[in-house]
Amino acid sequence: MTSAAENTVVKTYYSDRAFPLLPNEVTLLIFSYLTQQTRLKLCRVSKAFKALAYTPLLWNETIIYNTNGLELDSTLKRLKNIQALDARATKITDEFAKKLLVSSARHALKILDLSVTGITNISLMSIGFNCTSLEKLFLEGCKEISNITSLANLSSTCNLTTLVLSHCESIDDDTIFSFLTVTNTTILKTLIKLDIDGCYKITDDGINLIATRLIKLKYLVIDGQEISDYSIISVLCNCKELELLAISFSESLTDMVLEELILNLQPSFKFLKLRKGTSFSEEGFRNFFEALKRREHSFYSLDLSECTNITNSNLFYFHQPQLRWLNLDWCWGIKDSSLMYLIMGCPNIQEIMMTGCNYITCESLFYKIEQLDLSSLVTLNFCSCKLIEPELIIKLGKLYPKLYIIDYYGEVYKQGKKVGFKDEVYVEDEICELEVGGREKRWGKLNVGDFKRFYRFYSV
């Protein structure tokens, strides 16, 4: 028989184990495969579970959902080895950012997302003077930020590749000038992804400075409201490694940009967005499409929405064999024959957006059904297309069971049946790489009507 003394020894030996028969090192390994939310639930099981779940090693990638108690020393201790922090849309403060970034975390932190928070220039000073390993910084929608000069102080050991400043409305040409003229040469060589969409105060001067200083850019997203041909041509001439260029407002751009695109076209340039290009002419688009076909250059994603001079006459020359995603929303000159040209000229097309194309009836798809290959097509968006009859959508859905078709009202049909609205329906078995890095949020889904699907084939 086991004595009382021996029982006491056994209980003491196993008391700090989450599972009595498993060493904590093994349990810790199991916990590492769980998401943050699951680990937090396990804290309620026992003190041993809580102690293990709060081990700093498990908090290398952290999402902040609730800021209550965030500034406690115990929280900062838990985050001492953090490599990726997502505090998007929280009430995080400058004070917490300062405390975190003067702790040992400043040496490990590689990915930081403070988007849609109330942080100010003070937090940027903490980042600039303390982070030694930062690679990706997301500051989307931080409206209190007006000065990013302090980021120029980032350590030369940083490998800053991504800077997202979209919809930071206070950023202007002076902000860009002060950052790029004093920044260390390391950032100029490593920064390959810059997003300043919604920064409408940046004009040609700011974009030209970006083009001449950040020549290693592969990914550039800009607003475009104050932009003319001059600065976009500068981008195309200087940034020879560009893979993605997205301009949200292209009203002031002319055919000169289309011509320069052809002259400076690199094989790696696969994503182009020229939304609201109302000043591009019908002939300009025809020459552009013809030149792309001659050069045998094909994009993966192309957004020409609200380019009103895209018509049947120039789409006849549209040939993009590698194209996966195409947005022609509100291109009013498109007719049924255009849809035929698109399907025949883009054999690998998966998604076609044609919102507001009021001359589309879809009848031509049935007249030449034997000549068409729709096997790769996943989504057809006919939202606000008033001439397409519901019966045709149902019939087309039955012919192609995997096809998602969006009708006039934004309802989605599959296999001839309604399956929900476009903002609620996701492509079956599809999973996408999302913008923010880190295991916790790296993968997710985009609904069939999401404009971010333009970026779906871009590797982040």
Solvent accessible surface area in square Angstrom, and as a share of the most:
residue,aa,sasa,rsa
1,M,245,1.09
2,T,81,0.47
3,S,55,0.35
4,A,83,0.64
5,A,72,0.56
6,E,92,0.41
7,N,71,0.36
8,T,83,0.48
9,V,101,0.58
10,V,74,0.43
11,K,147,0.62
12,T,94,0.55
13,Y,135,0.51
14,Y,68,0.26
15,S,81,0.52
16,D,91,0.47
17,R,48,0.17
18,A,14,0.11
19,F,85,0.35
20,P,78,0.49
21,L,153,0.76
22,L,62,0.31
23,P,54,0.34
24,N,37,0.19
25,E,128,0.58
26,V,60,0.35
27,T,0,0.00
28,L,33,0.17
29,L,110,0.55
30,I,79,0.40
31,F,3,0.01
32,S,40,0.26
33,Y,170,0.65
34,L,50,0.25
35,T,71,0.41
36,Q,6,0.03
37,Q,88,0.39
38,T,54,0.31
39,R,3,0.01
40,L,57,0.28
41,K,124,0.53
42,L,40,0.20
43,C,17,0.10
44,R,201,0.73
45,V,90,0.51
46,S,48,0.31
47,K,182,0.77
48,A,18,0.14
49,F,15,0.06
50,K,95,0.40
51,A,70,0.54
52,L,17,0.08
53,A,0,0.00
54,Y,68,0.26
55,T,34,0.19
56,P,28,0.18
57,L,107,0.53
58,L,14,0.07
59,W,8,0.03
60,N,38,0.20
61,E,48,0.22
62,T,8,0.04
63,I,20,0.10
64,I,13,0.06
65,Y,121,0.46
66,N,97,0.50
67,T,34,0.20
68,N,126,0.65
69,G,40,0.39
70,L,18,0.09
71,E,63,0.28
72,L,108,0.54
73,D,117,0.60
74,S,69,0.45
75,T,15,0.09
76,L,24,0.12
77,K,138,0.58
78,R,41,0.15
79,L,4,0.02
80,K,80,0.34
81,N,60,0.31
82,I,0,0.00
83,Q,76,0.34
84,A,10,0.08
85,L,4,0.02
86,D,10,0.05
87,A,0,0.00
88,R,80,0.29
89,A,70,0.55
90,T,20,0.12
91,K,170,0.72
92,I,7,0.03
93,T,61,0.35
94,D,29,0.15
95,E,87,0.39
96,F,1,0.00
97,A,4,0.03
98,K,104,0.44
99,K,74,0.31
100,L,4,0.02
101,L,1,0.01
102,V,78,0.45
103,S,31,0.20
104,S,62,0.40
105,A,0,0.00
106,R,70,0.26
107,H,95,0.42
108,A,28,0.22
109,L,0,0.00
110,K,80,0.34
111,I,24,0.12
112,L,3,0.02
113,D,0,0.00
114,L,2,0.01
115,S,0,0.00
116,V,76,0.44
117,T,13,0.08
118,G,52,0.50
119,I,1,0.00
120,T,40,0.23
121,N,44,0.22
122,I,100,0.51
123,S,0,0.00
124,L,0,0.00
125,M,102,0.45
126,S,10,0.07
127,I,0,0.00
128,G,1,0.01
129,F,127,0.53
130,N,32,0.16
131,C,1,0.01
132,T,37,0.22
133,S,30,0.19
134,L,0,0.00
135,E,52,0.23
136,K,37,0.16
137,L,0,0.00
138,F,4,0.02
139,L,0,0.00
140,E,47,0.21
141,G,17,0.16
142,C,0,0.00
143,K,120,0.51
144,E,106,0.47
145,I,0,0.00
146,S,51,0.33
147,N,71,0.36
148,I,0,0.00
149,T,36,0.21
150,S,14,0.09
151,L,0,0.00
152,A,9,0.07
153,N,74,0.38
154,L,3,0.02
155,S,35,0.22
156,S,81,0.52
157,T,99,0.57
158,C,5,0.03
159,N,71,0.36
160,L,0,0.00
161,T,27,0.16
162,T,5,0.03
163,L,1,0.00
164,V,3,0.02
165,L,1,0.00
166,S,6,0.04
167,H,79,0.35
168,C,0,0.00
169,E,62,0.28
170,S,39,0.25
171,I,0,0.00
172,D,43,0.23
173,D,32,0.17
174,D,108,0.56
175,T,7,0.04
176,I,4,0.02
177,F,120,0.50
178,S,36,0.23
179,F,5,0.02
180,L,2,0.01
181,T,59,0.34
182,V,90,0.52
183,T,9,0.05
184,N,43,0.22
185,T,92,0.53
186,T,35,0.20
187,I,2,0.01
188,L,24,0.12
189,K,142,0.60
190,T,28,0.17
191,L,0,0.00
192,I,56,0.28
193,K,15,0.07
194,L,6,0.03
195,D,17,0.09
196,I,2,0.01
197,D,26,0.14
198,G,8,0.08
199,C,2,0.01
200,Y,90,0.34
201,K,93,0.39
202,I,6,0.03
203,T,43,0.25
204,D,27,0.14
205,D,102,0.53
206,G,2,0.02
207,I,2,0.01
208,N,38,0.19
209,L,35,0.18
210,I,1,0.00
211,A,0,0.00
212,T,66,0.38
213,R,84,0.31
214,L,2,0.01
215,I,86,0.44
216,K,79,0.33
217,L,0,0.00
218,K,64,0.27
219,Y,5,0.02
220,L,0,0.00
221,V,4,0.02
222,I,1,0.01
223,D,8,0.04
224,G,5,0.05
225,Q,92,0.41
226,E,98,0.44
227,I,6,0.03
228,S,40,0.26
229,D,17,0.09
230,Y,121,0.46
231,S,0,0.00
232,I,0,0.00
233,I,33,0.17
234,S,14,0.09
235,V,0,0.00
236,L,9,0.04
237,C,53,0.32
238,N,53,0.27
239,C,4,0.02
240,K,93,0.39
241,E,67,0.30
242,L,6,0.03
243,E,44,0.20
244,L,0,0.00
245,L,1,0.01
246,A,1,0.00
247,I,0,0.00
248,S,10,0.06
249,F,51,0.21
250,S,0,0.00
251,E,73,0.33
252,S,61,0.39
253,L,2,0.01
254,T,52,0.30
255,D,36,0.19
256,M,110,0.49
257,V,1,0.00
258,L,3,0.02
259,E,104,0.47
260,E,32,0.14
261,L,1,0.01
262,I,25,0.13
263,L,133,0.66
264,N,23,0.12
265,L,8,0.04
266,Q,59,0.26
267,P,108,0.68
268,S,52,0.34
269,F,7,0.03
270,K,32,0.14
271,F,7,0.03
272,L,0,0.00
273,K,21,0.09
274,L,1,0.00
275,R,65,0.24
276,K,46,0.20
277,G,0,0.00
278,T,63,0.37
279,S,56,0.36
280,F,0,0.00
281,S,39,0.25
282,E,72,0.32
283,E,105,0.47
284,G,7,0.07
285,F,0,0.00
286,R,91,0.33
287,N,69,0.36
288,F,3,0.01
289,F,2,0.01
290,E,53,0.24
291,A,6,0.05
292,L,2,0.01
293,K,103,0.43
294,R,178,0.65
295,R,118,0.43
296,E,157,0.70
297,H,15,0.07
298,S,2,0.01
299,F,0,0.00
300,Y,68,0.26
301,S,0,0.00
302,L,0,0.00
303,D,8,0.04
304,L,1,0.00
305,S,6,0.04
306,E,39,0.17
307,C,0,0.00
308,T,42,0.24
309,N,49,0.25
310,I,0,0.00
311,T,26,0.15
312,N,39,0.20
313,S,59,0.38
314,N,1,0.00
315,L,1,0.00
316,F,125,0.52
317,Y,68,0.26
318,F,7,0.03
319,H,74,0.33
320,Q,2,0.01
321,P,48,0.30
322,Q,72,0.32
323,L,0,0.00
324,R,63,0.23
325,W,4,0.01
326,L,1,0.00
327,N,15,0.08
328,L,1,0.00
329,D,24,0.12
330,W,95,0.33
331,C,0,0.00
332,W,129,0.45
333,G,23,0.22
334,I,0,0.00
335,K,99,0.42
336,D,24,0.13
337,S,42,0.27
338,S,0,0.00
339,L,0,0.00
340,M,11,0.05
341,Y,60,0.23
342,L,0,0.00
343,I,6,0.03
344,M,101,0.45
345,G,8,0.08
346,C,1,0.01
347,P,65,0.41
348,N,64,0.33
349,I,5,0.03
350,Q,44,0.19
351,E,0,0.00
352,I,1,0.00
353,M,10,0.05
354,M,0,0.00
355,T,15,0.09
356,G,0,0.00
357,C,0,0.00
358,N,45,0.23
359,Y,122,0.46
360,I,0,0.00
361,T,33,0.19
362,C,2,0.01
363,E,74,0.33
364,S,18,0.12
365,L,0,0.00
366,F,34,0.14
367,Y,167,0.63
368,K,95,0.40
369,I,50,0.25
370,E,167,0.75
371,Q,127,0.57
372,L,15,0.08
373,D,94,0.49
374,L,7,0.03
375,S,69,0.44
376,S,31,0.20
377,L,2,0.01
378,V,25,0.14
379,T,0,0.00
380,L,0,0.00
381,N,8,0.04
382,F,1,0.00
383,C,15,0.09
384,S,32,0.20
385,C,1,0.00
386,K,133,0.56
387,L,83,0.41
388,I,15,0.08
389,E,96,0.43
390,P,72,0.45
391,E,116,0.52
392,L,32,0.16
393,I,4,0.02
394,I,58,0.29
395,K,105,0.45
396,L,1,0.00
397,G,0,0.00
398,K,135,0.57
399,L,88,0.44
400,Y,43,0.16
401,P,73,0.46
402,K,100,0.43
403,L,1,0.00
404,Y,11,0.04
405,I,0,0.00
406,I,0,0.00
407,D,14,0.07
408,Y,96,0.36
409,Y,163,0.62
410,G,3,0.03
411,E,35,0.16
412,V,0,0.00
413,Y,14,0.05
414,K,31,0.13
415,Q,93,0.41
416,G,10,0.10
417,K,147,0.62
418,K,120,0.51
419,V,72,0.41
420,G,24,0.23
421,F,99,0.41
422,K,55,0.24
423,D,93,0.48
424,E,114,0.51
425,V,15,0.09
426,Y,99,0.37
427,V,17,0.10
428,E,112,0.50
429,D,135,0.70
430,E,23,0.10
431,I,111,0.57
432,C,6,0.04
433,E,62,0.28
434,L,50,0.25
435,E,68,0.31
436,V,18,0.10
437,G,12,0.11
438,G,4,0.04
439,R,111,0.40
440,E,40,0.18
441,K,64,0.27
442,R,89,0.33
443,W,136,0.48
444,G,18,0.17
445,K,113,0.48
446,L,21,0.10
447,N,23,0.12
448,V,0,0.00
449,G,27,0.26
450,D,33,0.17
451,F,134,0.56
452,K,99,0.42
453,R,1,0.00
454,F,3,0.01
455,Y,48,0.18
456,R,47,0.17
457,F,65,0.27
458,Y,28,0.11
459,S,91,0.59
460,V,58,0.33
